[in-house]
Amino acid sequence: GPDGRVYVADTENHRIQAFGAEHSALWRGEYFADRWLTGWPLLIAQTADLDFNWGAGAPGAGLPADGFSARFQRYVSFAAGNYAFTVVANDGARLWVDDTLLVDQWDGPAGTYTGHIALSAGYHSIRLEYNDISGPASLRLTWARQ
């Protein structure tokens, strides 16, 4: 592509992948019409921050206001150190950093959950999964070096 990235059309998985020297500064969000992240996402969107308050509404067209789920993924560059990752979710959430499960509250209840991990300098994968059981829906992820 004109931006120096290589784009690959993966027709079997119904996606286009972009490969380049840098990771995107945006989160990739995939939204599903059930609580279990099954089937094809009904909405794929990018966002700069994971700080949502959907209230009693749906996160997008075609998604239910209750009983939806979402998966957010991104690579982030960190300085070496110990980090605290905090998830505030109404309702359930799971958080992985480099495939290490830090928060496992898939069935709720709504609350604030913190996981700790030591990271080396460089890029690390972060995956946050969310499901709305019923009622108001919200999700936020923050981290801080300890």
N, C-alpha and C positions, 0 to 999 in steps of 0.2 A: 504494500500500500504506500501511498504518498507520505505517510508518517513514519515509515521505516519498519512497521510491524508486518508480520506474516499472518494472513487471514486464511483459515482452513474451514471449508464448508463440510460439516459432519452431518451428512443427510440422514444417516441411520439414527442418530440421536437428536435430530431436529435442532441443530444449533450451529452457530458460527463461533469458532474459537480464534482469539487474537493472541499472537505470541510476539514479544518484544523484549527489549533490554530492561524496561522498567515496569513495575506493577502499577495498576490503576490506583488512583487515590480515592476511588469511589467503591462503595459496597454494591455487590450484585445481590439483588433480592428476588427470590422466587416465591410466589404466593399460590397456595393450593386451596381448593374448595372443601377440604376436610381437615380434621385435626391430626392426620398422620402423615402428611407430606407425600401422599401417594398420587400416582398418575402424573400427567403432564401439568406443569404450572399453568395457571390461567392468566397470570400476569408476571412479567419479568421487568424489573425496573432497577435503576441505579440511584443511589442516594449518597450524599456526602457524610451524613451522620446517622447513627441508629438512635433516634429519639422520636418515637411515635406516640401520639395519643389519638387513636381512632375513635375513642368514645364508644357510642352505641352504633356507629356506622361501620361500613365495610372499607377495607383498604383500597379497593378499586372496583371498577365495573366488572360484573359477572361473579364477584366473590360474595359469600354470605356475610352478614354482619356478626353472626355467631357461628362458631365451629369451623373457622378457617385456620390455616397454618402458614408459616413462612420460614424460609431459610435464607440467611445472609452470609456471604463469604467475601473475604478480602485478605490480601497479604499486606502486612504492615511492617515497616522497618523500626526496630527497637535498638536502643543502646543496651549493652549488657547490664543485667541487674535483676532484682526481684520485683515482681509486679503483682498488684492486686487488680483483678478484673471484677467489676460490679455490674450485675444484671438486675434491673428493676422491671418486673413483669407482672402483668395482670392478663393472663393467667399463667400458663406453663412455659418453661424455657429450659434449654440445654446449651451449654457453651463448651467448645473445644478450642484449645490453643495447641497447634502442632499435634493434633490427634490425641491430646491429653484432655480428658473430660474434667472440667473444673466446676461446672454447675450442672446438676441433674435434678431438676424440679419439673419434669414434664407434665405431671398431673397437678401442678400447683402445690399449695395455694398461692394466690397473688402475694408478692413480697419482694424483698431486696435480698439478693444472694451474692456472696463474694467468694471467689476462688483465687488462690495464690500459686505463682509459678516463677521459677528462675529461668531467664531467657539469656541466650548468648546474643552478641551483637549481630544484627542483620535482619533479613526478612523472616517473618513467621506467619503461618496461616492461622486465620481466626474464622471459626464457623459458629454462628448463633442460630438456633432453631427455636421457633415460637409457636404456640398454639393457643387459640382463644376458645375457652370452654363455653362461656356464656357471659352476658352482661358487657360492661365496658371493657375495652381492649387498649392496652398500652404496652410499650416496650422501650427500654433505654439500656445502652451499654456504655460504660466508661472504664478507664483504667488509669492507674497511677503507679509510678515507680516508687518503691518503698525504701 
